[in-house]
Amino acid sequence: MPEKIRLFYGTTTGKTLDAASMIKDAFGGDTVTLYDISETDKEDLTGAALLIIGCPTWDIGQLQSDWDAFFPVLGDIDFTGKKIAYFGTGDQVGYSENFQDAMGILEAKISERGGTTLGRWPADGYDFNASLAVKNGKFVGLALDDDNQSRLTDKRIKDWVAQLKKEFGV
């Protein structure tokens, strides 16, 4: 039986939950279990080797409130040996100077704690000025923008999940 993937998300408007559900469905079967970060404890994150982290960028380059509240707990977790993929929701037009910053903030913290980042995504096809989520010319995870590119969301998720299945070995 393939290893289970735990997907942790925070959502305020429902867009990140919708994306999380689409990602779960794209994996098929019961491979992915969803966790609302507002109802999560440290043990939920430490109990699996394959994780997906989803967070919208809120206000001006900030973590969504539930992730912001949970952020200090990340400093107490050893992510060594864990493979982690990230996705974010955001608005590249209205917030061009900090598009997907929340994804970058979480990836930096979890990598600092030993996590291995998988699921990097090309920055091509987006129009923004700056992002903490871009490293070496790629996003640290899947960047979604339902405000300006909703027509691309389904394909991006399907392509990203196909990539993750290989990288996760599931």
Secondary structure, DSSP 8 states (H G I E B T S, - for coil): ----EEEEE--SSSHHHHHHHHHHHHH-TT-EEEEEGGG--HHHHHT-SEEEEEEEEETTTEE-HHHHHHHHHHTT---TT-EEEEEEE--TTTTTTSTTHHHHHHHHHHHHTT-EEE--EE-TT---S--TTEETTEESSEEE-TTT-GGGHHHHHHHHHHHHHHHHT-
